[in-house]
Amino acid sequence: MTERTPARGTIAVKTYEPTTYDQQGAAASLVEIHVTEDFSGDITGSGTVRFLQALRPDGSASFCGIERVVGALGGRQGSFLLQDTGTLTGNEVSGSWSVIPGSADGDLSGLRGDGGFRAQLGQNATWTLAYWFE
């Protein structure tokens, strides 16, 4: 097994722009959310993501998305894509993510990894990523 390096930090959301694109009566609605955010900790940089969300009438939700992160990780500069999936239950957002193989560039070329994130609504998220290079 490839040795993984643990990384962690926080995410501060800069913009959050939801747009409902399908609503059928009292059923769950489909929402596209455009988010920009700043990473700090073992990743420093910015992220841009589009989430597709199923928002249930009780306010809970399931979502998926792809995010481009531009910045530095482990002293290496570049960008990479994260594939995200998660849920919103009550005031807690949580999810998991993985680096999309072949998506990294610059000094981060060959980056792989997986981890997750957790936040209370309206607060910074904490994140983890166990990563390695191919």
C-alpha positions in Angstrom: 0.0 0.0 0.0 1.2 3.5 -0.8 2.2 5.6 2.2 -0.3 8.4 2.8 0.4 11.8 4.2 -2.3 13.2 6.5 -3.4 16.8 5.9 -6.0 18.9 7.7 -7.3 22.4 8.0 -10.3 24.7 7.6 -12.5 26.1 4.8 -14.0 29.5 4.9 -16.9 30.0 2.4 -16.6 33.3 0.5 -19.7 33.0 -1.8 -22.8 30.6 -1.7 -25.2 31.0 -4.6 -28.1 28.5 -4.7 -30.5 28.2 -7.7 -33.5 25.9 -7.7 -33.7 24.3 -11.2 -36.5 21.8 -10.7 -39.4 21.7 -8.2 -42.3 19.2 -8.3 -45.0 20.1 -5.8 -44.1 19.0 -2.2 -41.4 16.6 -3.4 -37.7 17.3 -3.0 -36.3 20.1 -5.1 -33.2 20.1 -7.2 -30.8 22.9 -6.5 -27.5 23.9 -8.1 -25.1 25.7 -5.7 -22.1 27.7 -6.8 -19.5 28.1 -4.0 -16.2 29.8 -3.7 -14.0 29.2 -0.6 -10.6 29.7 0.9 -8.6 26.7 2.3 -6.2 27.1 5.2 -4.0 24.6 7.0 -2.1 22.0 5.1 -3.8 23.2 1.9 -3.5 27.0 1.3 -5.5 28.4 -1.6 -8.9 28.8 -3.1 -11.6 26.5 -4.3 -14.5 26.8 -6.8 -17.3 24.1 -6.7 -20.7 23.5 -8.2 -22.9 21.2 -6.1 -26.1 19.5 -7.3 -28.4 19.1 -4.3 -31.6 17.2 -3.5 -33.3 19.4 -0.9 -36.0 17.6 0.9 -39.1 19.4 2.4 -37.8 18.9 6.0 -34.7 20.9 5.1 -32.3 18.0 4.9 -30.3 17.4 1.7 -28.0 15.2 -0.2 -25.4 16.7 -2.6 -22.5 15.9 -4.9 -20.1 18.2 -6.7 -16.7 18.7 -8.3 -14.3 21.3 -6.9 -11.1 22.8 -8.4 -8.6 23.7 -5.7 -5.8 26.1 -6.6 -2.9 26.6 -4.2 -0.3 24.6 -2.3 -0.2 21.3 -0.5 2.9 19.9 1.2 5.1 22.7 -0.2 4.0 21.9 -3.8 2.0 24.4 -6.0 -0.7 23.6 -8.5 -4.3 22.7 -8.8 -6.4 19.5 -8.5 -10.1 18.4 -8.6 -12.0 17.0 -5.7 -15.1 14.9 -6.2 -17.5 15.6 -3.2 -20.6 13.8 -1.8 -22.4 14.7 1.4 -25.4 15.4 3.4 -27.1 18.2 5.3 -28.9 17.1 8.5 -30.2 19.7 10.9 -27.4 22.3 11.1 -24.6 19.8 10.2 -23.0 19.5 6.8 -20.7 16.5 6.3 -19.2 14.7 3.4 -16.4 12.8 1.8 -14.2 13.6 -1.1 -11.4 12.2 -3.2 -8.9 13.6 -5.7 -10.0 12.8 -9.2 -7.1 10.7 -10.8 -5.2 12.6 -13.4 -6.7 16.0 -12.5 -3.7 17.6 -10.8 -1.2 19.9 -12.5 2.0 21.8 -11.7 4.0 20.4 -8.8 0.9 18.5 -7.7 0.9 16.3 -10.8 0.1 12.7 -9.8 -1.7 13.7 -6.6 -4.2 11.2 -5.2 -6.1 11.1 -1.9 -9.3 10.9 0.0 -10.8 12.5 3.1 -13.8 14.5 4.2 -15.2 17.6 5.7 -17.7 18.7 8.4 -19.3 22.0 9.4 -22.1 23.6 11.3 -24.1 25.8 9.0 -22.7 29.3 8.9 -19.3 28.3 10.3 -16.0 27.3 8.8 -15.6 23.6 7.9 -12.9 21.3 9.1 -11.4 19.0 6.5 -9.0 16.1 6.2 -7.1 14.6 3.3 -4.9 11.5 3.3 -2.8 12.0 0.1 0.0 10.5 -1.9 1.6 10.9 -5.3 1.6 8.3 -8.2 
